[in-house]
Amino acid sequence: MSRHDDLLARRGDYPVLGRSTYLASHTLGAMHRRTPERLAEFSRLWAELGVVAWEDWAGEVWRTADLIGALIGAPPGTTVMRQSVADLLGDVVASLDWSGPRNRVVTSSLEWPGSLNTWSQVSRLGGEAVVVPGEPDGVTLDVQRMVDAIDERTLLVECSHVLFRTSTLVDVKPLVDKAHAVGALVMVDGYQAAGTVPVDVVDLGVDVYVGGSVKYLSGGPGNGWMYVAPGVVLEPVTTGWFGTARPFDFDPELTYGEGVKRFRGGTPGVPAAYAAAPAYEALLEIGMDRVRERSVSMTQPLLEAALERGYVVRSPHDPAQRGGHVTIDPVPDDPAGSEQVHHALIAAGFVVDHRPGVGIRVSPHFYNSAEEALACLDAMSEVLAAR
């Protein structure tokens, strides 16, 4: 009996696995079978109780936020749910004073484009974005170059915990240490880390950790989230009514909610929280250390087999430096070739995805089998042979 048989027994909890070889949890995690049940519960409360349903709804949103908190090592009450990371990023930007001599954000060119779009606009507030370029290969990040870019003019440092193109697991501790030494804050984007890599935000020492639930957390869209370390005082411009200390008092005088609660924003996405909770609970039951062990047990043979076939692998070869997916380019000399292979794999029932300039991303999650990951490579070879 395999150590992972109990994880494979959970495959029935994720319906899409019965319909395809699903290896795309880095872009959209498989839906948990209990999600429709929870959405039905949300609907039933609305239908039967009307406005009184808020007594249940509000509590479920806060409970779901603490489930995320538990998955990233955050103390209860320090994580908040919002629709997207973009919303939260905007609120953090507006919480900071960009008008003084300390007005720089230090980030890298390898960040999520939506985040880079936000940093490009801080100049409108008096800020300056220092974008550290990736290495000449376009996919590798030299953390020391980012560390060197941090100085007394730095207000905020922002970096992904796992890079979305290559699955590079970034050592953020040097960034935290340098930023705090000069009085700057650190925000880490954990979108590609949470749900596949064990995360302890307290141990990392980050001030803000953001992410969403679309990927390995399998929580679906509408479930962005943010941790703010106790003691970090930020004052968002837009609180919404749920960001105040007493939302149901309807007081026009602003009193911020305690800690991260001030970032709750307006009316929360209640159905999204109901939809996400079953997948979060499953991950907590399994434990992130086991999820990580299972992930590496599949991604490492996948990576090595891809190299043996002569494919270019644009993810770190050392599993300790890699997140949950492997980026494979089977036709590096043909810019459009990998995308064509990707479409052929989808047609053959292997759900993966493609990112321009790097190749095909493949992510066996805890609910996959090792055979599925290697079968994807076999299918890739068949597609190439038929071109």
Secondary structure, DSSP 4 states (H G I P E B T S, - for coil): --TTHHHHGGGGGSGGGGTSEE-BTTTSPPPPTTHHHHHHHHHHHHHHHGGGGHHHHHHHHHHHHHHHHHHTTPPTTSEEEES-HHHHHHHHHHHS--SSS--EEEEETTS-HHHHHHHTTGGGGT-EEEEE---TTSS---HHHHHHH--TTEEEEEEESB-TTT-BB---HHHHHHHHHTT-EEEEE-TTTTTTS---HHHHT-SEEEE-SSSTT---TT-EEEEE-TT-----S--TTTTBS-GGG--SS--BPSGGGGG--SS--HHHHHHHHHHHHHHHHH-HHHHHHHHHHHHHHHHHHHHHTT-EE-S-SSGGGB-S-EEEES-TT-TTHHHHHHHHHHHTTEE-EEETTTEEEEB--TTS-HHHHHHHHHHHHHHHHH-
